[in-house]
Amino acid sequence: MTTKSKKAKSAGRFGARYGKRVRDKLVKVEVKQRVKQKCPFCEREGAKRLSKGVWECSKCGKKFASNTYHLD
């Protein structure tokens, strides 16, 4: 089985399929969603995405629903 390259980042799992633009857009979304976001309750960087639209703050312990990929 092939491994993903550093250049392709997380989209390397798709190989040569789907086109470069689509894979680049996917990488941008995945990088943004995996970073800890600012919690709307305690205003600190600690909210982490659990699943689609479900977030949990590691600082204050609140679990809440919001945007799908990243908090604004």
C-alpha positions as CSV (number, residue, x, y, z in Angstrom):
1,M,0.0,0.0,0.0
2,T,1.3,3.5,-0.8
3,T,1.9,6.1,1.8
4,K,0.9,9.8,1.6
5,S,3.6,12.3,0.7
6,K,4.5,15.4,2.7
7,K,3.5,17.6,-0.3
8,A,0.0,16.1,-0.5
9,K,-0.6,16.2,3.3
10,S,-3.8,14.5,4.4
11,A,-5.2,14.4,0.9
12,G,-2.4,12.0,-0.1
13,R,-4.7,9.2,0.8
14,F,-6.6,9.8,-2.4
15,G,-3.6,9.4,-4.6
16,A,-4.0,10.9,-8.1
17,R,-7.8,10.9,-8.0
18,Y,-10.2,13.9,-7.9
19,G,-7.8,16.6,-9.1
20,K,-5.4,18.9,-7.4
21,R,-7.7,21.8,-6.6
22,V,-10.3,19.6,-4.8
23,R,-7.6,17.9,-2.8
24,D,-6.0,21.3,-1.8
25,K,-9.4,22.6,-0.6
26,L,-9.9,19.5,1.4
27,V,-6.5,19.9,3.1
28,K,-7.3,23.5,4.0
29,V,-10.6,22.5,5.7
30,E,-9.0,19.5,7.5
31,V,-6.2,21.6,8.9
32,K,-8.6,24.3,10.1
33,Q,-11.0,21.8,11.8
34,R,-8.3,20.0,13.7
35,V,-6.8,23.1,15.4
36,K,-8.2,24.0,18.8
37,Q,-10.7,26.8,18.5
38,K,-11.8,29.7,20.7
39,C,-14.6,28.6,23.1
40,P,-17.6,30.9,23.0
41,F,-18.2,30.4,26.8
42,C,-14.8,30.8,28.4
43,E,-13.2,32.7,25.5
44,R,-10.0,30.5,25.7
45,E,-8.4,28.3,23.0
46,G,-9.7,24.9,24.0
47,A,-12.7,23.9,21.9
48,K,-12.0,20.7,19.9
49,R,-14.3,19.1,17.3
50,L,-15.8,15.8,18.4
51,S,-18.0,15.1,15.4
52,K,-20.0,17.1,12.8
53,G,-21.2,20.2,14.6
54,V,-20.3,18.9,18.1
55,W,-17.6,20.7,20.0
56,E,-16.2,20.3,23.5
57,C,-14.0,22.7,25.5
58,S,-11.1,21.2,27.4
59,K,-10.8,24.2,29.6
60,C,-14.4,24.7,30.9
61,G,-15.7,21.3,30.0
62,K,-18.8,22.5,28.1
63,K,-20.1,20.5,25.2
64,F,-22.0,22.4,22.6
65,A,-23.3,22.4,19.0
66,S,-22.1,24.9,16.4
67,N,-20.6,25.1,12.9
68,T,-19.6,21.9,11.2
69,Y,-15.9,22.4,10.5
70,H,-14.7,25.5,12.5
71,L,-15.9,28.0,14.9
72,D,-16.2,31.7,13.9
